[in-house]
């Protein structure tokens, strides 16, 4: 299973100079807790430069009683951003998330352009669905055998 098959391709992004209020507004409008901070290369590709989460904004400004207007996404983003290639196996991506202690992982093409994003929640949903299918096989197999061996 490759990450490109299960990632969300509708990635909410901002430029490094976006103000924290604008970033928080994006999060609220799109019901997400993270925004990928991107740079644009000469070909117009979005290149991930960092990640900013609602928690970053809260802990680095509000919790310290510092005016959020003083900061941009570039000031608060987590760098370097950990990414994986779109053709990576989902279990390898999960290992990287665990090793890096992150819950969200931007997916990039081999050229480095942003392709999508996958979260721990996405992977949990995927695994839950797979386990549900396996449980159904076990139940159905037992029922079939019971029917055949009356």
Backbone torsions as a table, in degrees:
resi	resn	phi	psi	omega
1	UNK	NA	124.6	-178.5
2	UNK	-98.6	147.7	-177.6
3	UNK	-60.8	-31.2	-178.9
4	UNK	-64.0	-22.7	179.7
5	UNK	-78.7	-17.7	-173.3
6	UNK	-125.8	-3.8	-177.5
7	UNK	-80.4	161.3	174.6
8	UNK	-88.3	122.4	-177.4
9	UNK	-90.8	-6.5	177.7
10	UNK	-93.6	78.5	-175.3
11	UNK	-89.4	129.2	177.6
12	UNK	-84.2	125.0	-173.5
13	UNK	-129.0	162.3	172.0
14	UNK	-149.4	166.1	174.4
15	UNK	-85.1	158.3	-179.7
16	UNK	-60.4	-26.0	-177.9
17	UNK	-88.3	5.1	177.4
18	UNK	-67.4	135.7	178.1
19	UNK	-70.2	157.4	-177.6
20	UNK	-63.9	-33.1	177.9
21	UNK	-64.8	-39.2	178.6
22	UNK	-66.7	-39.2	178.8
23	UNK	-66.3	-45.4	178.4
24	UNK	-62.1	-36.7	177.4
25	UNK	-64.0	-41.6	175.8
26	UNK	-59.5	-44.6	-179.8
27	UNK	-61.7	-43.8	-178.8
28	UNK	-66.3	-46.0	-177.3
29	UNK	-63.4	-36.9	-176.0
30	UNK	-101.7	2.3	177.3
31	UNK	57.0	48.4	177.9
32	UNK	-127.0	160.9	179.0
33	UNK	-108.2	7.4	-179.2
34	UNK	-148.8	153.3	175.5
35	UNK	-134.3	135.1	176.0
36	UNK	-86.3	125.5	177.2
37	UNK	-87.2	124.6	-173.5
38	UNK	-123.4	153.6	168.8
39	UNK	-110.4	153.9	178.8
40	UNK	-109.7	125.2	179.2
41	UNK	-86.5	-177.5	-176.8
42	UNK	-62.6	-26.3	179.2
43	UNK	-87.0	0.7	-179.9
44	UNK	84.8	7.2	179.3
45	UNK	-76.0	144.5	175.2
46	UNK	-87.6	118.7	-178.8
47	UNK	-108.7	119.4	-179.7
48	UNK	-61.2	127.8	178.8
49	UNK	-110.4	-22.3	-178.6
50	UNK	-178.3	178.9	177.2
51	UNK	-130.0	142.4	172.8
52	UNK	-129.3	132.9	-178.9
53	UNK	-115.2	164.9	175.5
54	UNK	-59.2	-35.0	178.7
55	UNK	-65.9	-38.9	176.7
56	UNK	-57.7	-47.4	-178.8
57	UNK	-62.8	-46.7	-177.8
58	UNK	-63.0	-50.4	-174.3
59	UNK	-74.5	-29.7	-176.7
60	UNK	-91.1	-13.9	-179.3
61	UNK	-126.3	-69.5	-173.7
62	UNK	-59.1	-46.3	-178.6
63	UNK	-63.3	-25.8	179.4
64	UNK	-97.6	4.6	-179.1
65	UNK	56.8	42.3	177.2
66	UNK	-108.3	136.6	-179.1
67	UNK	-60.3	122.3	-177.9
68	UNK	-64.2	-25.7	-178.6
69	UNK	-64.1	-14.4	-179.0
70	UNK	-79.1	-10.1	-171.9
71	UNK	-119.3	154.7	173.1
72	UNK	-114.5	171.1	176.1
73	UNK	-58.0	-39.0	179.4
74	UNK	-62.9	-30.5	178.6
75	UNK	-71.5	-34.7	-171.4
76	UNK	-105.0	-9.9	-174.5
77	UNK	-67.6	151.8	175.1
78	UNK	-83.8	125.6	177.1
79	UNK	-133.4	150.3	-6.4
80	UNK	-72.9	152.4	178.2
81	UNK	-79.2	133.2	177.6
82	UNK	-87.6	126.0	179.2
83	UNK	-130.5	165.2	171.6
84	UNK	-134.1	158.1	178.8
85	UNK	-78.3	150.5	-177.3
86	UNK	-60.9	-22.7	-178.6
87	UNK	-97.6	16.3	179.1
88	UNK	-82.4	146.4	176.3
89	UNK	-67.0	142.0	-176.0
90	UNK	-63.2	-33.1	178.0
91	UNK	-68.9	-34.7	175.3
92	UNK	-67.1	-38.6	176.8
93	UNK	-62.9	-41.3	178.5
94	UNK	-62.6	-39.8	177.3
95	UNK	-62.9	-39.7	178.0
96	UNK	-65.4	-42.3	177.6
97	UNK	-59.9	-44.7	-179.5
98	UNK	-64.8	-47.9	-179.7
99	UNK	-61.0	-39.8	-177.6
100	UNK	-85.4	-8.0	-179.0
101	UNK	58.2	48.7	178.6
102	UNK	-126.9	155.6	-178.9
103	UNK	-108.9	-9.7	-179.0
104	UNK	-131.7	138.3	-173.1
105	UNK	-137.0	109.6	175.3
106	UNK	-65.9	143.3	179.2
107	UNK	-107.5	133.4	-179.2
108	UNK	-125.0	158.4	173.3
109	UNK	-78.2	171.8	177.0
110	UNK	-63.4	-21.8	177.4
111	UNK	-83.2	-5.4	178.0
112	UNK	94.5	0.5	-179.4
113	UNK	-78.8	145.1	178.3
114	UNK	-62.9	129.6	-179.2
115	UNK	-111.6	-40.8	-177.7
116	UNK	-175.5	-166.2	177.9
117	UNK	-147.9	146.0	176.2
118	UNK	-130.7	141.8	-177.9
119	UNK	-118.0	165.8	175.4
120	UNK	-58.8	-38.1	177.9
121	UNK	-61.5	-40.5	178.2
122	UNK	-60.3	-43.1	-178.1
123	UNK	-70.1	-39.1	176.8
124	UNK	-61.6	-43.8	177.6
125	UNK	-61.4	-43.0	178.5
126	UNK	-60.6	-48.9	-179.0
127	UNK	-65.1	-37.8	177.7
128	UNK	-62.8	-41.7	177.6
129	UNK	-64.0	-42.7	179.3
130	UNK	-63.4	-42.6	178.6
131	UNK	-65.4	-36.8	177.3
132	UNK	-62.3	-42.5	177.7
133	UNK	-62.9	-42.4	179.0
134	UNK	-64.4	-41.3	178.7
135	UNK	-61.8	-40.7	178.9
136	UNK	-63.1	-39.3	177.9
137	UNK	-61.3	-44.6	-179.6
138	UNK	-62.4	-45.0	179.8
139	UNK	-64.8	-45.6	-178.3
140	UNK	-67.0	-38.2	179.3
141	UNK	-64.4	-43.2	178.5
142	UNK	-63.7	-43.0	178.9
143	UNK	-64.1	-40.5	179.2
144	UNK	-63.3	-45.2	-179.9
145	UNK	-64.3	-40.6	178.2
146	UNK	-60.7	-40.5	179.6
147	UNK	-67.5	-41.1	-178.5
148	UNK	-72.6	-30.0	-172.4
149	UNK	-105.6	31.1	179.6
150	UNK	-58.2	NA	NA
